[in-house]
Amino acid sequence: MPIGAPKSLTGCRRFFLAPRDAKQRQYEALRAYFVEGRPSHEVARAFGYTPGAFRTLCYAFRHERAPAFFLAPQLGPRTQPKKSAVRETILALRKRNYSIYDISEALKEDETAELSPTAVREVLAEEGFAPLPRRLDEERPGRPRPTIEPVADVRQFSLEPAASRRASGASSSFCPIWCASRSAVFPQAPRSPAPR
């Protein structure tokens, strides 16, 4: 559901009174019995339990040390060791006006830690560095670059075989080879005489 599109009050009530998730349904049924003081047979019917199943649920809830209705989310790691190990190097290189790509290459050559340009950008953003303005090609460090090669003029080539340009029959130059290879692969069965 998109943010800002409010649910109706009936929909909100239904979320609590007719929960779809099994854990929430247990929670709401137990709350209705223990907090609101409703009779167990009425709560069991309202939340889709048999009376015996609801009594078992109440017994388990009373004897469980820490019921797990609301689980705390498991948080991921707070530190990134690879970034932390080279943070000072990244900052020193940026102060010397290195771009994120230059810093990534320098780390690769130094073999301290290989960080992608994206990881370098994240470190610099965390430290408050703005992106460098784009450099002209001649201002970039010398690296192998694509070269412009001459383009072949296709008008000087012909798809016809050389023999056919000199002679009139194009198939004559290829037929003996083609026919021989075809008969080797597909031998022809002897023909039977036609019925009379």
Secondary structure, DSSP 8 states (H G I E B T S, - for coil): --TT----HHHHHHHHHS-SSHHHHHHHHHHHHHTS---HHHHHHHTT--HHHHHHHHHHHHH-SS--SS-------S--HHHHHHHHHHHHHHHTT--HHHHHHHHHHHTS----HHHHHHHHHHTT--------GGGS-------------GGG--SS-HHHHHSS-SHHHHHHHHHHHHHHHS----------
